[in-house]
């Protein structure tokens, strides 16, 4: 069978992204590599400026480390005092919001898309990830598509969140399971 014999919606062989989207992401990757990836960690203002140039919504005092990978900055919202740590991968075709004072620690993975493996065309599915205020995604943790991490939630190191995390709760494991409540210091 030749490629043209496959249906246009078959995502095994046909890209789900337009040529324009691919060009935009290529330009973004080149600019990040040349202008940001090598910069010292304290140069947050410069990296925030570059992300804003590409349509990202970045609040005040946001820390984005130079070794992180942001797939689409135009689909990223970071509120005041939030942080994306070193080595974090933000795959956000469905969008990603990181609330104020929220932290995504080193080498965590925010995965905002998947495929319908039960569909013969392997349909691409993208969903927004929301990390609410005061949440902490610990080192090497993974947040899967469509997950909302409630205010103050903690996802432990190397844990995998496939379902929403309740506010002011601590989760660990794969799949992530509730471990205990966290003190809600906001209400004191």
C-alpha atoms as one frame of an Amber mdcrd trajectory, in Angstrom:
protein
   0.000   0.000   0.000   1.206   3.522  -0.770   0.816   6.470   1.625  -1.869
   8.012  -0.589  -3.987   4.867  -0.095  -4.409   5.680   3.617  -7.324   7.823
   4.774  -6.328  11.429   5.465  -7.302  11.028   9.143  -4.952   8.092   9.725
  -2.534   9.465  12.314  -0.150   6.557  11.928   0.999   8.058   8.624  -0.402
  11.591   8.380   0.719  14.370  10.708  -1.979  16.007  12.819  -0.145  19.335
  12.670  -0.343  21.798   9.804   2.736  22.944   7.954   2.248  26.395   9.505
   2.211  24.883  12.999   5.408  22.955  12.271   7.153  26.079  10.956   6.059
  28.099  13.998   7.378  25.415  16.364  10.644  25.150  14.425  11.129  28.917
  14.673  10.355  28.748  18.399  12.879  25.937  18.951  15.586  27.828  17.069
  14.973  31.062  19.003  14.922  29.245  22.370  18.136  27.374  21.519  19.994
  30.476  20.327  18.633  33.035  22.805  17.698  31.145  25.976  18.864  27.560
  26.446  22.428  28.559  27.309  21.621  31.519  29.565  22.465  31.471  33.285
  19.592  30.397  35.548  19.043  33.899  37.058  18.205  35.416  33.617  14.468
  34.796  34.121  13.365  38.186  32.847  15.060  37.581  29.494  13.496  34.122
  29.020  10.083  35.426  30.106  10.417  38.212  27.527  11.179  35.713  24.734
   8.238  33.495  25.723   5.941  36.543  25.726   7.160  37.376  22.198   5.799
  33.984  21.149   2.419  34.607  22.778   2.936  33.106  26.212   1.100  34.759
  29.089   3.675  35.165  31.833   2.986  36.839  35.181   5.354  38.693  37.496
   8.360  37.047  39.148   8.000  33.852  37.086  11.028  31.551  37.018  11.519
  29.490  33.868  14.807  27.606  33.729  16.906  27.523  30.558  17.015  23.727
  30.265  13.251  23.226  30.174  11.456  22.398  26.924   8.215  24.200  26.119
   6.446  22.761  23.085   4.149  25.743  22.340   4.746  28.915  24.373   1.658
  30.520  22.789  -0.413  27.906  24.681   1.264  28.529  28.049  -0.127  30.625
  30.913   1.991  31.144  34.018   0.648  33.228  36.871   2.716  35.326  39.299
   5.550  33.617  41.235   5.185  30.281  39.408   8.137  28.150  38.333   9.146
  25.660  35.636  12.315  23.968  36.867  15.365  22.611  35.070  14.806  19.789
  32.603  10.994  20.054  32.714   9.197  19.067  29.491   5.954  20.957  28.812
   4.169  19.216  25.923   1.136  21.479  25.725  -0.789  21.197  22.437  -4.029
  21.442  24.447  -2.753  24.347  26.542  -1.208  24.511  29.984  -1.942  26.846
  32.892   0.335  27.049  35.907  -1.187  28.996  38.799   0.455  31.486  41.130
   3.110  30.082  43.456   2.882  26.683  41.700   6.132  24.792  41.118   6.957
  22.205  38.474  10.217  20.662  39.708  13.191  19.338  37.780  12.663  16.765
  35.044   8.887  16.629  35.484   6.798  15.954  32.370   3.533  17.710  31.568
   2.006  15.635  28.757  -0.988  17.365  27.180  -1.800  14.934  24.366  -2.197
  11.277  23.537  -3.748   9.043  20.880  -6.914   6.938  20.896  -5.273   3.525
  20.639  -8.707   1.880  20.249  -9.384   3.807  17.045  -8.020   2.321  13.828
  -6.796   5.787  12.792  -4.933   6.335  16.100  -6.772   9.642  16.545  -4.779
  12.426  18.211  -6.319  13.790  21.428  -5.119  16.991  23.082  -6.322  18.278
  26.445  -5.434  21.181  28.692  -3.383  20.654  31.832  -4.136  22.949  34.779
  -1.845  23.226  37.777  -3.640  25.443  40.265  -2.111  27.881  42.738   0.289
  26.563  45.406   0.543  23.137  43.762   3.835  21.301  43.549   4.707  18.801
  40.842   7.781  17.091  42.290  10.910  15.882  40.486  10.356  13.440  37.602
   6.585  13.371  38.126   4.268  13.106  35.106   0.933  14.859  34.601  -1.164
  13.331  31.814  -3.624  15.034  29.405  -6.629  16.804  30.876  -5.494  16.531
  34.494  -6.301  19.367  36.886  -4.079  19.578  39.936  -6.237  21.287  42.537
  -5.021  24.224  44.598  -2.190  23.195  46.909  -2.003  19.620  45.580   1.342
  17.805  45.691   2.300  15.128  43.170   5.241  13.205  44.668   8.540  12.443
  42.981   8.214  10.175  39.923   4.440   9.828  40.441   2.037   9.713  37.489
  -1.216  11.687  37.633  -3.797  10.341  35.201  -6.784  11.771  37.118  -7.506
  15.088  38.788  -5.791  15.792  42.102  -7.933  17.144  44.928  -6.955  20.471
  46.525  -4.530  20.441  49.452  -3.808  16.728  49.060  -0.602  14.725  48.583
  -0.381  11.991  45.931   2.336   9.453  45.124   2.892   6.358  42.998   1.969
   5.105  39.549  -0.883   5.635  39.152  -0.907   8.442  41.698  -2.934   7.659
  44.795  -4.010   9.884  47.658  -1.520   9.653  50.550  -2.590  12.352  52.993
  -3.963  15.849  53.325  -1.713  18.892  53.201  -2.091  21.872  55.544  -4.071
  24.592  53.818  -1.898  27.482  54.953  -3.897  29.944  52.826  -6.869  29.783
  55.176  -4.877  30.502  58.355
